[in-house]
């Protein structure tokens, strides 16, 4: 079982709703709770407009104290939710591929061995690069067949966009802005295009959503710092 940690994004199944508390099941029937204030911002008239018993939701673990797990639904960002759902979808695909190649009984035995050490997602992420890790568990011919299936189902490149405003009232303002953009995106795959009236769009593409998100945060952080030094106004649109 994966060790749960504070700040972790997890998939939950809604259980009972008692008063202002929502009870959910996380992995392996571990129970957690969500208070009304952590369901959604603003006033909530009916909890069932947001959570329905038996349905899956994505939450963030706020705290783990004495075996009690407090979660939040409203604090999960859209990209965090997408990343987790993509991971779950891939793990289901890996599970299906193993059963197709090895048969149900053998596949379940192998999966049990894998998840004792790491998640199925992380294992196959490594296996795509190093087939030997797969060959340690199953015959080489079966490993090669699985890798071939994975290669035929390679993901399309992911992309992430962000709109921001960058402006300057200085006489050489255009020069300052151009320098900020060029220096922060040097040696990066990021593409920045001008929209209008000091508004820009940044686009980054890649196979790993987490990596391109990290790269976006880095660039936005550097632009903000350089903008302050150059006396420019920087606003990140939400």
Rosetta blueprint (number, residue, H / E / L):
1 X L
2 X L
3 X L
4 X L
5 X L
6 X L
7 X L
8 X L
9 X E
10 X E
11 X E
12 X E
13 X E
14 X E
15 X E
16 X E
17 X E
18 X E
19 X L
20 X L
21 X E
22 X E
23 X E
24 X E
25 X E
26 X L
27 X H
28 X H
29 X H
30 X L
31 X E
32 X E
33 X E
34 X E
35 X E
36 X H
37 X H
38 X H
39 X L
40 X L
41 X L
42 X L
43 X L
44 X L
45 X L
46 X L
47 X H
48 X H
49 X H
50 X L
51 X L
52 X L
53 X L
54 X L
55 X L
56 X E
57 X E
58 X E
59 X E
60 X E
61 X E
62 X E
63 X E
64 X E
65 X E
66 X L
67 X L
68 X E
69 X E
70 X E
71 X E
72 X E
73 X L
74 X L
75 X L
76 X L
77 X L
78 X H
79 X H
80 X H
81 X H
82 X H
83 X H
84 X H
85 X H
86 X H
87 X H
88 X H
89 X H
90 X H
91 X H
92 X H
93 X H
94 X H
95 X H
96 X H
97 X H
98 X H
99 X H
100 X H
101 X H
102 X H
103 X L
104 X H
105 X H
106 X H
107 X H
108 X H
109 X H
110 X H
111 X H
112 X H
113 X H
114 X H
115 X H
116 X L
117 X L
118 X L
119 X L
120 X H
121 X H
122 X H
123 X H
124 X H
125 X H
126 X H
127 X H
128 X L
129 X L
130 X L
131 X L
132 X H
133 X H
134 X H
135 X H
136 X L
137 X L
138 X L
139 X L
140 X H
141 X H
142 X H
143 X H
144 X H
145 X H
146 X H
147 X H
148 X H
149 X H
150 X H
151 X H
152 X H
153 X L
154 X L
155 X L
156 X L
157 X L
158 X E
159 X E
160 X E
161 X E
162 X E
163 X E
164 X E
165 X E
166 X E
167 X E
168 X L
169 X L
170 X L
171 X L
172 X L
173 X H
174 X H
175 X H
176 X H
177 X H
178 X H
179 X H
180 X H
181 X H
182 X H
183 X H
184 X H
185 X L
186 X L
187 X L
188 X L
189 X L
190 X L
191 X E
192 X E
193 X E
194 X E
195 X E
196 X E
197 X L
198 X L
199 X E
200 X E
201 X E
202 X E
203 X E
204 X E
205 X E
206 X E
207 X L
208 X L
209 X H
210 X H
211 X H
212 X H
213 X H
214 X H
215 X H
216 X H
217 X H
218 X H
219 X H
220 X H
221 X H
222 X H
223 X H
224 X H
225 X H
226 X H
227 X H
228 X H
229 X H
230 X L
231 X L
232 X L
233 X E
234 X E
235 X E
236 X E
237 X L
238 X L
